[in-house]
């Protein structure tokens, strides 16, 4: 019904956070100083892409099934109190679960990326010391 609204809301917030982090990185000069390291704003952009993409696909699916319409109140579940209650229940369960699941996947991606950077740094240091 409207479960895509939670990940979409998180993506709006994280887009704002990404812009703030980018500005701070540019101001401090950390954006380009560490060679072969991903900036935090780049990593946050991964989360934004996951959230925006998932929200868009879910919105299209809800439009396809007639749950989202181009006239007020836009969500067909808001036409009656019973359907509104079911919609709010779906948002508070499925929507929150999806947003948390996507965020956990992103955290795992960042952890793997950080470990790969450390392994690469160690192998670069070993190759420099052997030369």
Backbone torsions as a table, in degrees:
resi	resn	phi	psi	omega
1	UNK	NA	-60.5	-179.6
2	UNK	-149.4	25.3	-177.4
3	UNK	-63.1	-22.7	-179.3
4	UNK	-70.1	-12.9	-178.7
5	UNK	-68.3	-31.4	-179.3
6	UNK	-69.5	-52.6	176.7
7	UNK	-62.2	-32.0	178.1
8	UNK	-66.7	-40.8	177.1
9	UNK	-63.8	-41.4	177.0
10	UNK	-63.6	-38.8	-179.8
11	UNK	-67.2	-34.5	175.9
12	UNK	-63.6	-47.1	179.8
13	UNK	-62.8	-44.9	-178.0
14	UNK	-70.3	-26.7	174.4
15	UNK	-65.9	-40.3	176.7
16	UNK	-65.6	-44.2	178.5
17	UNK	-60.5	-41.9	179.9
18	UNK	-60.3	-43.7	178.7
19	UNK	-62.1	-41.7	179.0
20	UNK	-64.3	-45.2	-180.0
21	UNK	-63.9	-41.6	177.8
22	UNK	-59.8	-44.3	179.1
23	UNK	-62.6	-42.0	179.6
24	UNK	-66.4	-38.7	178.9
25	UNK	-66.5	-41.1	177.9
26	UNK	-66.1	-41.2	-179.0
27	UNK	-65.2	-41.3	-178.7
28	UNK	-84.2	-10.5	179.6
29	UNK	80.0	10.9	-178.5
30	UNK	-81.0	-10.4	-175.4
31	UNK	-65.7	-39.0	-176.0
32	UNK	-119.1	4.0	-174.7
33	UNK	-77.5	-37.8	-177.7
34	UNK	-91.1	106.6	-176.9
35	UNK	-70.2	140.4	178.5
36	UNK	61.3	23.4	175.6
37	UNK	-118.4	138.8	177.1
38	UNK	-81.5	136.1	177.6
39	UNK	-77.0	160.1	178.8
40	UNK	-63.7	-35.6	179.1
41	UNK	-63.9	-34.1	176.1
42	UNK	-65.3	-41.3	179.7
43	UNK	-68.0	-37.3	176.9
44	UNK	-66.6	-32.8	178.1
45	UNK	-63.6	-30.5	174.6
46	UNK	-60.1	-46.5	-179.8
47	UNK	-61.9	-43.3	179.5
48	UNK	-60.9	-41.9	179.6
49	UNK	-65.0	-41.6	177.3
50	UNK	-62.2	-46.3	-177.3
51	UNK	-69.2	-47.7	-179.5
52	UNK	-63.7	-41.9	179.5
53	UNK	-63.5	-46.3	178.6
54	UNK	-64.2	-40.9	178.7
55	UNK	-63.8	-41.4	179.8
56	UNK	-64.7	-43.3	179.1
57	UNK	-64.6	-41.2	177.9
58	UNK	-66.3	-38.6	178.5
59	UNK	-63.4	-43.0	178.2
60	UNK	-61.8	-42.0	178.7
61	UNK	-62.5	-41.0	179.4
62	UNK	-69.5	-35.7	175.3
63	UNK	-65.0	-43.2	-179.3
64	UNK	-58.2	-38.7	-179.2
65	UNK	-88.8	5.2	175.4
66	UNK	77.9	16.6	179.9
67	UNK	-86.3	-20.9	175.1
68	UNK	-119.7	128.2	-176.3
69	UNK	-127.6	158.2	-176.8
70	UNK	-82.1	13.6	177.3
71	UNK	-126.2	158.8	-177.8
72	UNK	-60.4	137.4	7.6
73	UNK	-90.5	18.4	174.7
74	UNK	71.6	-36.4	175.4
75	UNK	-107.8	120.8	-177.1
76	UNK	-63.4	-22.5	179.6
77	UNK	-70.3	-11.5	-179.3
78	UNK	-91.0	6.3	-178.3
79	UNK	-79.1	-22.9	177.7
80	UNK	-139.1	152.2	-179.2
81	UNK	-60.1	-35.6	179.9
82	UNK	-65.1	-44.9	179.5
83	UNK	-68.7	-35.5	177.7
84	UNK	-63.5	-40.6	177.5
85	UNK	-62.1	-43.4	178.4
86	UNK	-64.7	-38.6	179.2
87	UNK	-64.6	-46.5	179.4
88	UNK	-62.7	-36.0	176.5
89	UNK	-64.8	-42.5	178.9
90	UNK	-64.8	-42.3	178.3
91	UNK	-61.4	-45.5	-175.4
92	UNK	-74.8	-17.0	178.1
93	UNK	-106.0	-70.1	-175.9
94	UNK	-64.4	-43.9	-177.9
95	UNK	-62.6	-46.4	179.5
96	UNK	-66.4	-41.3	178.1
97	UNK	-60.0	-44.9	180.0
98	UNK	-63.2	-43.6	-180.0
99	UNK	-63.5	-42.0	178.8
100	UNK	-67.0	-42.4	-179.8
101	UNK	-61.8	-44.2	178.8
102	UNK	-64.3	-40.9	179.5
103	UNK	-65.7	-38.5	177.3
104	UNK	-64.6	-42.9	176.7
105	UNK	-59.3	-42.7	178.5
106	UNK	-63.1	-43.1	178.8
107	UNK	-59.9	-42.2	177.3
108	UNK	-62.1	-42.1	177.4
109	UNK	-59.6	-44.2	-179.1
110	UNK	-65.7	-41.7	179.2
111	UNK	-62.4	-45.6	178.8
112	UNK	-62.8	-42.7	178.6
113	UNK	-60.6	-45.0	178.8
114	UNK	-62.2	-42.7	179.2
115	UNK	-65.4	-38.7	178.2
116	UNK	-64.7	-38.4	177.5
117	UNK	-64.6	-40.7	179.1
118	UNK	-65.1	-43.2	178.6
119	UNK	-62.4	-42.1	179.1
120	UNK	-63.8	-42.2	178.7
121	UNK	-61.8	-41.7	179.5
122	UNK	-64.8	-43.1	-179.4
123	UNK	-68.5	-33.7	176.3
124	UNK	-66.6	-42.2	179.4
125	UNK	-64.1	-39.7	178.8
126	UNK	-65.5	-40.7	-179.4
127	UNK	-68.9	-34.0	177.3
128	UNK	-68.8	-38.7	-178.0
129	UNK	-73.8	-26.5	179.4
130	UNK	-82.5	-13.9	-179.9
131	UNK	-85.8	NA	NA
